[in-house]
Amino acid sequence: MFNVFVRKALRGDLPEIIQVINDAKRLIKGTGSPQWQDGQPSREVLEEDLDIGRGYVLIVNCKVVGYTALMQTNDPHYDVIQDGSWKNTTDKYATLHRVSIADGYRGKHLSDFMISNLFTIGYELGFRNFRIDTHAMNKGMQHISLKFGFKYRGIIYVGPKEDDRRLAYELNM
């Protein structure tokens, strides 16, 4: 058994977080997806995550091997949903963004552990609704979302281009 846990990301984790994100960018690029191929998430976005306190890291044997932002404010990209609707539009929700695992650590179900722990953290913060989105070509994130009980709700856009189209999911607890 190995030592695995999730904790709030610290400023000193930034170099390792950037490496995890870059690993994920290469993985996504290999699928042909344009997601994360425009420089996002950038260093500045990750620094903002850390400054606001929404960044979380997955630690395995004292090493940062995963990263996710748990947004605790409404995401303006979710205000307009096409070809569907949110089930719960009245209660607050938390959003998981930038879910990523480092090279060499995929295939070990560590994203399951990370997301499960983020649900626990979110639940402790009072959230009973969670949202997530991903590109239509990101089959891995779609699989993880459905595996955790997220329901597909429709299409959102994270920018003005067609490549900014995302599949949106919601989990109501």
Backbone as JSON Lines, residues from 0, in Angstrom:
{"i":0,"aa":"M","n":[0.84,-1.18,0.0],"ca":[0.0,0.0,0.0],"c":[0.89,1.24,0.0]}
{"i":1,"aa":"F","n":[0.41,2.26,-0.65],"ca":[1.19,3.49,-0.69],"c":[0.42,4.62,-0.03]}
{"i":2,"aa":"N","n":[1.11,5.69,0.28],"ca":[0.55,6.84,0.97],"c":[-0.12,7.76,-0.05]}
{"i":3,"aa":"V","n":[-1.45,7.88,0.02],"ca":[-2.2,8.68,-0.95],"c":[-3.17,9.58,-0.2]}
{"i":4,"aa":"F","n":[-3.16,10.86,-0.54],"ca":[-4.14,11.78,0.04],"c":[-4.28,13.02,-0.84]}
{"i":5,"aa":"V","n":[-5.33,13.8,-0.55],"ca":[-5.59,15.06,-1.24],"c":[-5.47,16.17,-0.21]}
{"i":6,"aa":"R","n":[-4.84,17.26,-0.63],"ca":[-4.76,18.43,0.24],"c":[-4.85,19.7,-0.6]}
{"i":7,"aa":"K","n":[-5.1,20.8,0.09],"ca":[-5.13,22.09,-0.59],"c":[-3.73,22.35,-1.18]}
{"i":8,"aa":"A","n":[-3.7,22.85,-2.39],"ca":[-2.43,23.15,-3.05],"c":[-1.77,24.37,-2.41]}
{"i":9,"aa":"L","n":[-0.46,24.33,-2.35],"ca":[0.33,25.42,-1.8],"c":[1.12,26.1,-2.91]}
{"i":10,"aa":"R","n":[1.53,27.32,-2.7],"ca":[2.3,28.06,-3.7],"c":[3.55,27.28,-4.1]}
{"i":11,"aa":"G","n":[4.19,26.62,-3.15],"ca":[5.38,25.84,-3.43],"c":[5.15,24.63,-4.32]}
{"i":12,"aa":"D","n":[3.88,24.24,-4.48],"ca":[3.54,23.11,-5.36],"c":[3.47,23.5,-6.83]}
{"i":13,"aa":"L","n":[3.52,24.81,-7.11],"ca":[3.27,25.28,-8.48],"c":[4.12,24.59,-9.55]}
{"i":14,"aa":"P","n":[5.44,24.43,-9.39],"ca":[6.2,23.74,-10.44],"c":[5.69,22.32,-10.72]}
{"i":15,"aa":"E","n":[5.35,21.58,-9.67],"ca":[4.84,20.23,-9.87],"c":[3.44,20.25,-10.49]}
{"i":16,"aa":"I","n":[2.62,21.21,-10.11],"ca":[1.28,21.34,-10.7],"c":[1.4,21.63,-12.19]}
{"i":17,"aa":"I","n":[2.29,22.53,-12.54],"ca":[2.5,22.85,-13.97],"c":[2.92,21.61,-14.73]}
{"i":18,"aa":"Q","n":[3.8,20.79,-14.15],"ca":[4.22,19.55,-14.81],"c":[3.04,18.6,-15.0]}
{"i":19,"aa":"V","n":[2.2,18.45,-13.98],"ca":[1.01,17.59,-14.07],"c":[0.09,18.11,-15.19]}
{"i":20,"aa":"I","n":[-0.13,19.41,-15.23],"ca":[-0.99,20.01,-16.27],"c":[-0.37,19.79,-17.64]}
{"i":21,"aa":"N","n":[0.94,19.98,-17.77],"ca":[1.59,19.77,-19.07],"c":[1.5,18.31,-19.51]}
{"i":22,"aa":"D","n":[1.62,17.38,-18.57],"ca":[1.42,15.97,-18.89],"c":[0.02,15.74,-19.43]}
{"i":23,"aa":"A","n":[-0.97,16.34,-18.78],"ca":[-2.36,16.18,-19.22],"c":[-2.59,16.81,-20.58]}
{"i":24,"aa":"K","n":[-1.96,17.95,-20.83],"ca":[-2.09,18.61,-22.14],"c":[-1.57,17.69,-23.25]}
{"i":25,"aa":"R","n":[-0.43,17.04,-23.0],"ca":[0.13,16.12,-24.01],"c":[-0.8,14.93,-24.22]}
{"i":26,"aa":"L","n":[-1.37,14.41,-23.15],"ca":[-2.31,13.29,-23.26],"c":[-3.52,13.7,-24.12]}
{"i":27,"aa":"I","n":[-4.09,14.83,-23.81],"ca":[-5.27,15.31,-24.55],"c":[-4.91,15.57,-26.01]}
{"i":28,"aa":"K","n":[-3.75,16.15,-26.24],"ca":[-3.31,16.41,-27.62],"c":[-3.22,15.1,-28.41]}
{"i":29,"aa":"G","n":[-2.75,14.06,-27.75],"ca":[-2.61,12.76,-28.4],"c":[-3.94,12.16,-28.85]}
{"i":30,"aa":"T","n":[-5.04,12.62,-28.28],"ca":[-6.36,12.14,-28.7],"c":[-6.9,12.93,-29.89]}
{"i":31,"aa":"G","n":[-6.19,14.0,-30.26],"ca":[-6.66,14.85,-31.34],"c":[-7.58,15.96,-30.87]}
{"i":32,"aa":"S","n":[-7.81,16.04,-29.59],"ca":[-8.7,17.06,-29.04],"c":[-8.01,18.42,-28.99]}
{"i":33,"aa":"P","n":[-8.75,19.5,-29.29],"ca":[-8.18,20.83,-29.17],"c":[-8.22,21.36,-27.73]}
{"i":34,"aa":"Q","n":[-8.87,20.62,-26.83],"ca":[-8.98,21.07,-25.44],"c":[-7.59,21.25,-24.84]}
{"i":35,"aa":"W","n":[-7.38,22.37,-24.16],"ca":[-6.13,22.71,-23.47],"c":[-4.95,22.89,-24.42]}
{"i":36,"aa":"Q","n":[-5.19,23.07,-25.71],"ca":[-4.09,23.22,-26.65],"c":[-3.84,24.69,-27.01]}
{"i":37,"aa":"D","n":[-4.55,25.59,-26.34],"ca":[-4.41,27.03,-26.61],"c":[-3.63,27.75,-25.51]}
{"i":38,"aa":"G","n":[-2.91,26.98,-24.69],"ca":[-2.15,27.58,-23.6],"c":[-2.88,27.57,-22.26]}
{"i":39,"aa":"Q","n":[-4.14,27.2,-22.29],"ca":[-4.91,27.12,-21.04],"c":[-4.93,25.68,-20.56]}
{"i":40,"aa":"P","n":[-4.95,25.43,-19.3],"ca":[-4.84,26.42,-18.24],"c":[-3.41,26.96,-18.14]}
{"i":41,"aa":"S","n":[-3.32,28.26,-18.05],"ca":[-2.02,28.94,-18.01],"c":[-1.47,28.99,-16.59]}
{"i":42,"aa":"R","n":[-0.23,29.37,-16.5],"ca":[0.42,29.56,-15.19],"c":[-0.39,30.57,-14.36]}
{"i":43,"aa":"E","n":[-0.86,31.63,-15.03],"ca":[-1.62,32.67,-14.34],"c":[-2.92,32.11,-13.75]}
{"i":44,"aa":"V","n":[-3.6,31.25,-14.5],"ca":[-4.84,30.62,-14.01],"c":[-4.52,29.75,-12.8]}
{"i":45,"aa":"L","n":[-3.44,28.99,-12.87],"ca":[-3.06,28.12,-11.76],"c":[-2.66,28.94,-10.53]}
{"i":46,"aa":"E","n":[-1.95,30.05,-10.75],"ca":[-1.6,30.93,-9.65],"c":[-2.86,31.51,-9.0]}
{"i":47,"aa":"E","n":[-3.84,31.87,-9.82],"ca":[-5.11,32.37,-9.29],"c":[-5.8,31.29,-8.45]}
{"i":48,"aa":"D","n":[-5.78,30.05,-8.95],"ca":[-6.35,28.94,-8.17],"c":[-5.73,28.89,-6.78]}
{"i":49,"aa":"L","n":[-4.4,29.01,-6.73],"ca":[-3.7,28.92,-5.46],"c":[-4.0,30.13,-4.57]}
{"i":50,"aa":"D","n":[-4.03,31.32,-5.18],"ca":[-4.3,32.54,-4.41],"c":[-5.69,32.52,-3.8]}
{"i":51,"aa":"I","n":[-6.67,32.01,-4.55],"ca":[-8.05,31.97,-4.08],"c":[-8.29,30.78,-3.14]}
{"i":52,"aa":"G","n":[-7.46,29.77,-3.23],"ca":[-7.61,28.59,-2.38],"c":[-8.5,27.53,-2.96]}
{"i":53,"aa":"R","n":[-8.61,27.48,-4.3],"ca":[-9.47,26.47,-4.92],"c":[-8.67,25.33,-5.55]}
{"i":54,"aa":"G","n":[-7.36,25.36,-5.46],"ca":[-6.54,24.31,-6.03],"c":[-6.27,23.2,-5.02]}
{"i":55,"aa":"Y","n":[-6.38,21.96,-5.5],"ca":[-6.11,20.78,-4.66],"c":[-5.16,19.85,-5.39]}
{"i":56,"aa":"V","n":[-4.27,19.25,-4.64],"ca":[-3.31,18.31,-5.23],"c":[-3.53,16.92,-4.66]}
{"i":57,"aa":"L","n":[-3.23,15.95,-5.51],"ca":[-3.22,14.55,-5.11],"c":[-1.76,14.2,-4.84]}
{"i":58,"aa":"I","n":[-1.52,13.68,-3.65],"ca":[-0.16,13.31,-3.23],"c":[-0.06,11.79,-3.17]}
{"i":59,"aa":"V","n":[0.96,11.25,-3.8],"ca":[1.27,9.82,-3.72],"c":[2.73,9.72,-3.28]}
{"i":60,"aa":"N","n":[2.92,9.1,-2.14],"ca":[4.27,8.93,-1.6],"c":[5.06,10.24,-1.61]}
{"i":61,"aa":"C","n":[4.45,11.28,-1.08],"ca":[5.06,12.61,-0.91],"c":[5.29,13.36,-2.22]}
{"i":62,"aa":"K","n":[4.68,12.91,-3.31],"ca":[4.87,13.56,-4.61],"c":[3.53,14.04,-5.16]}
{"i":63,"aa":"V","n":[3.5,15.27,-5.7],"ca":[2.3,15.8,-6.35],"c":[2.12,15.07,-7.68]}
{"i":64,"aa":"V","n":[1.01,14.34,-7.81],"ca":[0.77,13.58,-9.04],"c":[-0.59,13.89,-9.66]}
{"i":65,"aa":"G","n":[-1.36,14.76,-9.03],"ca":[-2.66,15.13,-9.57],"c":[-3.04,16.53,-9.15]}
{"i":66,"aa":"Y","n":[-3.92,17.13,-9.92],"ca":[-4.37,18.49,-9.63],"c":[-5.81,18.66,-10.08]}
{"i":67,"aa":"T","n":[-6.57,19.39,-9.29],"ca":[-7.94,19.79,-9.65],"c":[-8.26,21.09,-8.94]}
{"i":68,"aa":"A","n":[-9.02,21.93,-9.63],"ca":[-9.56,23.14,-9.0],"c":[-11.0,22.85,-8.61]}
{"i":69,"aa":"L","n":[-11.34,23.12,-7.36],"ca":[-12.7,22.98,-6.87],"c":[-13.26,24.39,-6.71]}
{"i":70,"aa":"M","n":[-13.99,24.82,-7.74],"ca":[-14.55,26.17,-7.73],"c":[-15.81,26.17,-6.87]}
{"i":71,"aa":"Q","n":[-15.87,27.15,-5.98],"ca":[-16.97,27.23,-5.03],"c":[-17.89,28.41,-5.3]}
{"i":72,"aa":"T","n":[-17.72,29.02,-6.46],"ca":[-18.61,30.09,-6.9],"c":[-19.19,29.68,-8.25]}
{"i":73,"aa":"N","n":[-20.3,30.25,-8.6],"ca":[-20.94,29.91,-9.88],"c":[-19.99,30.2,-11.03]}
{"i":74,"aa":"D","n":[-19.96,29.31,-11.98],"ca":[-19.13,29.45,-13.17],"c":[-19.97,30.15,-14.23]}
{"i":75,"aa":"P","n":[-19.57,31.34,-14.68],"ca":[-20.39,32.07,-15.67],"c":[-20.57,31.31,-16.98]}
{"i":76,"aa":"H","n":[-19.67,30.39,-17.3],"ca":[-19.83,29.6,-18.53],"c":[-21.05,28.68,-18.44]}
{"i":77,"aa":"Y","n":[-21.51,28.43,-17.23],"ca":[-22.64,27.52,-17.02],"c":[-23.98,28.25,-17.0]}
{"i":78,"aa":"D","n":[-23.94,29.57,-17.14],"ca":[-25.19,30.34,-17.11],"c":[-26.11,30.0,-18.28]}
{"i":79,"aa":"V","n":[-25.5,29.71,-19.43],"ca":[-26.28,29.36,-20.63],"c":[-25.94,27.92,-20.99]}
{"i":80,"aa":"I","n":[-26.95,27.08,-21.01],"ca":[-26.77,25.68,-21.41],"c":[-27.7,25.41,-22.59]}
{"i":81,"aa":"Q","n":[-27.16,24.78,-23.62],"ca":[-27.92,24.5,-24.83],"c":[-28.23,23.01,-24.93]}
{"i":82,"aa":"D","n":[-29.29,22.7,-25.65],"ca":[-29.68,21.3,-25.89],"c":[-29.85,20.52,-24.6]}
{"i":83,"aa":"G","n":[-30.37,21.17,-23.57],"ca":[-30.6,20.52,-22.29],"c":[-30.84,21.56,-21.22]}
{"i":84,"aa":"S","n":[-30.74,21.13,-19.98],"ca":[-30.92,22.05,-18.85],"c":[-30.33,21.43,-17.6]}
{"i":85,"aa":"W","n":[-30.0,22.29,-16.64],"ca":[-29.55,21.83,-15.35],"c":[-30.74,21.31,-14.57]}
{"i":86,"aa":"K","n":[-30.55,20.27,-13.8],"ca":[-31.63,19.74,-12.98],"c":[-31.89,20.66,-11.78]}
{"i":87,"aa":"N","n":[-30.82,21.15,-11.17],"ca":[-30.95,22.0,-10.0],"c":[-30.4,23.38,-10.32]}
{"i":88,"aa":"T","n":[-31.27,24.36,-10.4],"ca":[-30.85,25.72,-10.72],"c":[-31.0,26.66,-9.53]}
{"i":89,"aa":"T","n":[-31.39,26.14,-8.38],"ca":[-31.63,27.0,-7.23],"c":[-30.55,26.9,-6.15]}
{"i":90,"aa":"D","n":[-30.0,25.72,-5.93],"ca":[-28.98,25.55,-4.89],"c":[-27.59,25.87,-5.44]}
{"i":91,"aa":"K","n":[-26.68,26.23,-4.53],"ca":[-25.31,26.49,-4.95],"c":[-24.66,25.19,-5.44]}
{"i":92,"aa":"Y","n":[-23.66,25.34,-6.28],"ca":[-22.94,24.18,-6.8],"c":[-21.44,24.46,-6.78]}
{"i":93,"aa":"A","n":[-20.67,23.39,-6.76],"ca":[-19.22,23.47,-6.9],"c":[-18.86,22.83,-8.24]}
{"i":94,"aa":"T","n":[-17.8,23.32,-8.83],"ca":[-17.38,22.82,-10.13],"c":[-15.97,22.27,-10.05]}
{"i":95,"aa":"L","n":[-15.76,21.11,-10.65],"ca":[-14.43,20.54,-10.74],"c":[-13.85,20.93,-12.1]}
{"i":96,"aa":"H","n":[-12.71,21.6,-12.06],"ca":[-12.01,22.0,-13.28],"c":[-10.56,21.53,-13.21]}
{"i":97,"aa":"R","n":[-9.98,21.37,-14.38],"ca":[-8.56,21.05,-14.51],"c":[-8.18,19.71,-13.86]}
{"i":98,"aa":"V","n":[-9.06,18.74,-13.95],"ca":[-8.79,17.42,-13.4],"c":[-7.64,16.8,-14.2]}
{"i":99,"aa":"S","n":[-6.55,16.49,-13.53],"ca":[-5.37,15.98,-14.25],"c":[-4.52,15.09,-13.36]}
{"i":100,"aa":"I","n":[-3.93,14.1,-14.0],"ca":[-3.04,13.13,-13.34],"c":[-1.73,13.09,-14.14]}
{"i":101,"aa":"A","n":[-0.62,13.01,-13.44],"ca":[0.71,13.01,-14.07],"c":[0.97,11.74,-14.86]}
{"i":102,"aa":"D","n":[1.84,11.87,-15.84],"ca":[2.33,10.7,-16.57],"c":[2.9,9.7,-15.56]}
{"i":103,"aa":"G","n":[2.7,8.43,-15.85],"ca":[3.23,7.39,-14.97],"c":[2.29,7.04,-13.83]}
{"i":104,"aa":"Y","n":[1.23,7.81,-13.65],"ca":[0.29,7.54,-12.56],"c":[-1.12,7.28,-13.06]}
{"i":105,"aa":"R","n":[-1.31,7.35,-14.37],"ca":[-2.62,7.05,-14.93],"c":[-2.84,5.54,-14.96]}
{"i":106,"aa":"G","n":[-4.11,5.15,-14.98],"ca":[-4.44,3.74,-15.03],"c":[-4.41,3.06,-13.67]}
{"i":107,"aa":"K","n":[-4.21,3.84,-12.62],"ca":[-4.15,3.3,-11.26],"c":[-5.38,3.72,-10.45]}
{"i":108,"aa":"H","n":[-6.38,4.29,-11.13],"ca":[-7.63,4.75,-10.5],"c":[-7.4,5.88,-9.5]}
{"i":109,"aa":"L","n":[-6.33,6.62,-9.68],"ca":[-6.05,7.73,-8.77],"c":[-7.01,8.89,-8.98]}
{"i":110,"aa":"S","n":[-7.52,9.05,-10.2],"ca":[-8.51,10.12,-10.4],"c":[-9.78,9.81,-9.6]}
{"i":111,"aa":"D","n":[-10.1,8.52,-9.46],"ca":[-11.25,8.13,-8.62],"c":[-11.03,8.6,-7.19]}
{"i":112,"aa":"F","n":[-9.85,8.35,-6.68],"ca":[-9.51,8.73,-5.31],"c":[-9.57,10.25,-5.16]}
{"i":113,"aa":"M","n":[-8.99,10.96,-6.14],"ca":[-8.94,12.42,-6.07],"c":[-10.36,13.01,-6.09]}
{"i":114,"aa":"I","n":[-11.17,12.57,-7.03],"ca":[-12.52,13.12,-7.16],"c":[-13.37,12.77,-5.94]}
{"i":115,"aa":"S","n":[-13.26,11.56,-5.46],"ca":[-14.0,11.16,-4.26],"c":[-13.64,12.06,-3.08]}
{"i":116,"aa":"N","n":[-12.37,12.34,-2.92],"ca":[-11.94,13.22,-1.83],"c":[-12.43,14.64,-2.04]}
{"i":117,"aa":"L","n":[-12.48,15.1,-3.28],"ca":[-13.0,16.45,-3.55],"c":[-14.5,16.53,-3.27]}
{"i":118,"aa":"F","n":[-15.22,15.44,-3.51],"ca":[-16.64,15.41,-3.12],"c":[-16.76,15.55,-1.6]}
{"i":119,"aa":"T","n":[-15.91,14.85,-0.87],"ca":[-15.94,14.94,0.58],"c":[-15.67,16.38,1.04]}
{"i":120,"aa":"I","n":[-14.65,17.0,0.45],"ca":[-14.33,18.38,0.79],"c":[-15.51,19.29,0.43]}
{"i":121,"aa":"G","n":[-16.05,19.15,-0.77],"ca":[-17.19,19.95,-1.19],"c":[-18.39,19.75,-0.29]}
{"i":122,"aa":"Y","n":[-18.65,18.52,0.08],"ca":[-19.78,18.21,0.95],"c":[-19.6,18.89,2.31]}
{"i":123,"aa":"E","n":[-18.38,18.83,2.84],"ca":[-18.08,19.49,4.11],"c":[-18.26,21.0,4.01]}
{"i":124,"aa":"L","n":[-18.06,21.55,2.81],"ca":[-18.25,22.99,2.59],"c":[-19.71,23.35,2.32]}
{"i":125,"aa":"G","n":[-20.58,22.34,2.32],"ca":[-22.01,22.6,2.16],"c":[-22.58,22.39,0.78]}
{"i":126,"aa":"F","n":[-21.78,21.87,-0.14],"ca":[-22.25,21.64,-1.51],"c":[-22.91,20.27,-1.62]}
{"i":127,"aa":"R","n":[-24.05,20.25,-2.31],"ca":[-24.74,18.99,-2.6],"c":[-24.92,18.83,-4.11]}
{"i":128,"aa":"N","n":[-24.44,19.82,-4.85],"ca":[-24.51,19.81,-6.3],"c":[-23.13,20.1,-6.86]}
{"i":129,"aa":"F","n":[-22.75,19.28,-7.84],"ca":[-21.44,19.42,-8.47],"c":[-21.62,19.45,-9.98]}
{"i":130,"aa":"R","n":[-20.77,20.21,-10.64],"ca":[-20.79,20.27,-12.1],"c":[-19.38,20.07,-12.64]}
{"i":131,"aa":"I","n":[-19.35,19.61,-13.88],"ca":[-18.08,19.37,-14.56],"c":[-18.36,19.46,-16.05]}
{"i":132,"aa":"D","n":[-17.34,19.79,-16.84],"ca":[-17.51,19.81,-18.29],"c":[-16.24,19.3,-18.95]}
{"i":133,"aa":"T","n":[-16.4,18.88,-20.19],"ca":[-15.24,18.41,-20.94],"c":[-15.53,18.48,-22.43]}
{"i":134,"aa":"H","n":[-14.5,18.43,-23.22],"ca":[-14.62,18.42,-24.68],"c":[-15.2,17.08,-25.13]}
{"i":135,"aa":"A","n":[-15.91,17.08,-26.22],"ca":[-16.52,15.85,-26.75],"c":[-15.47,14.79,-27.1]}
{"i":136,"aa":"M","n":[-14.23,15.2,-27.36],"ca":[-13.19,14.23,-27.7],"c":[-12.47,13.69,-26.46]}
{"i":137,"aa":"N","n":[-12.76,14.23,-25.29],"ca":[-12.1,13.79,-24.07],"c":[-12.91,12.64,-23.46]}
{"i":138,"aa":"K","n":[-12.76,11.48,-24.05],"ca":[-13.52,10.3,-23.63],"c":[-13.17,9.86,-22.2]}
{"i":139,"aa":"G","n":[-11.93,10.07,-21.8],"ca":[-11.53,9.69,-20.44],"c":[-12.31,10.47,-19.38]}
{"i":140,"aa":"M","n":[-12.41,11.78,-19.57],"ca":[-13.14,12.59,-18.59],"c":[-14.63,12.29,-18.64]}
{"i":141,"aa":"Q","n":[-15.15,12.01,-19.82],"ca":[-16.56,11.62,-19.92],"c":[-16.8,10.33,-19.14]}
{"i":142,"aa":"H","n":[-15.91,9.37,-19.3],"ca":[-16.04,8.09,-18.6],"c":[-16.02,8.3,-17.08]}
{"i":143,"aa":"I","n":[-15.07,9.08,-16.61],"ca":[-14.96,9.34,-15.17],"c":[-16.21,10.04,-14.65]}
{"i":144,"aa":"S","n":[-16.71,11.01,-15.41],"ca":[-17.91,11.75,-14.99],"c":[-19.09,10.81,-14.82]}
{"i":145,"aa":"L","n":[-19.33,9.97,-15.81],"ca":[-20.46,9.04,-15.74],"c":[-20.25,8.0,-14.65]}
{"i":146,"aa":"K","n":[-19.02,7.54,-14.47],"ca":[-18.7,6.56,-13.44],"c":[-19.05,7.08,-12.05]}
{"i":147,"aa":"F","n":[-18.88,8.38,-11.84],"ca":[-19.19,8.99,-10.55],"c":[-20.65,9.4,-10.39]}
{"i":148,"aa":"G","n":[-21.45,9.12,-11.41],"ca":[-22.87,9.42,-11.29],"c":[-23.29,10.76,-11.84]}
{"i":149,"aa":"F","n":[-22.37,11.49,-12.46],"ca":[-22.75,12.72,-13.11],"c":[-23.71,12.39,-14.25]}
{"i":150,"aa":"K","n":[-24.66,13.25,-14.48],"ca":[-25.62,13.1,-15.58],"c":[-25.33,14.17,-16.62]}
{"i":151,"aa":"Y","n":[-25.34,13.74,-17.88],"ca":[-25.15,14.69,-18.97],"c":[-26.34,15.64,-19.0]}
{"i":152,"aa":"R","n":[-26.08,16.94,-19.09],"ca":[-27.16,17.94,-19.05],"c":[-27.27,18.79,-20.3]}
{"i":153,"aa":"G","n":[-26.22,18.88,-21.12],"ca":[-26.3,19.7,-22.32],"c":[-24.94,20.24,-22.72]}
{"i":154,"aa":"I","n":[-24.96,21.32,-23.49],"ca":[-23.75,21.93,-24.06],"c":[-23.55,23.31,-23.45]}
{"i":155,"aa":"I","n":[-22.31,23.59,-23.07],"ca":[-21.94,24.93,-22.65],"c":[-20.74,25.35,-23.5]}
{"i":156,"aa":"Y","n":[-20.44,26.64,-23.49],"ca":[-19.28,27.16,-24.21],"c":[-18.38,27.88,-23.22]}
{"i":157,"aa":"V","n":[-17.08,27.59,-23.3],"ca":[-16.1,28.24,-22.43],"c":[-15.39,29.37,-23.16]}
{"i":158,"aa":"G","n":[-15.82,29.66,-24.37],"ca":[-15.27,30.73,-25.19],"c":[-16.09,30.87,-26.45]}
{"i":159,"aa":"P","n":[-15.68,31.76,-27.34],"ca":[-16.49,32.07,-28.52],"c":[-16.35,31.1,-29.71]}
{"i":160,"aa":"K","n":[-15.31,30.26,-29.71],"ca":[-15.07,29.39,-30.87],"c":[-15.8,28.06,-30.73]}
{"i":161,"aa":"E","n":[-15.97,27.38,-31.84],"ca":[-16.63,26.07,-31.82],"c":[-15.81,25.07,-30.99]}
{"i":162,"aa":"D","n":[-14.48,25.21,-30.99],"ca":[-13.63,24.34,-30.17],"c":[-13.85,24.57,-28.67]}
{"i":163,"aa":"D","n":[-14.55,25.64,-28.32],"ca":[-14.83,25.94,-26.91],"c":[-16.12,25.28,-26.43]}
{"i":164,"aa":"R","n":[-16.69,24.45,-27.27],"ca":[-17.93,23.72,-26.94],"c":[-17.59,22.59,-25.98]}
{"i":165,"aa":"R","n":[-18.38,22.46,-24.9],"ca":[-18.13,21.43,-23.9],"c":[-19.41,20.68,-23.54]}
{"i":166,"aa":"L","n":[-19.25,19.41,-23.23],"ca":[-20.33,18.6,-22.71],"c":[-20.41,18.91,-21.21]}
{"i":167,"aa":"A","n":[-21.6,19.22,-20.74],"ca":[-21.77,19.62,-19.34],"c":[-22.5,18.54,-18.57]}
{"i":168,"aa":"Y","n":[-22.01,18.27,-17.36],"ca":[-22.54,17.22,-16.49],"c":[-22.85,17.79,-15.12]}
{"i":169,"aa":"E","n":[-23.8,17.14,-14.44],"ca":[-24.2,17.58,-13.11],"c":[-24.41,16.36,-12.21]}
{"i":170,"aa":"L","n":[-24.05,16.52,-10.95],"ca":[-24.28,15.49,-9.95],"c":[-25.02,16.13,-8.79]}
{"i":171,"aa":"N","n":[-26.2,15.62,-8.48],"ca":[-26.99,16.13,-7.37],"c":[-26.99,15.08,-6.26]}
{"i":172,"aa":"M","n":[-26.55,15.48,-5.08],"ca":[-26.47,14.54,-3.95],"c":[-27.65,14.75,-3.02]}
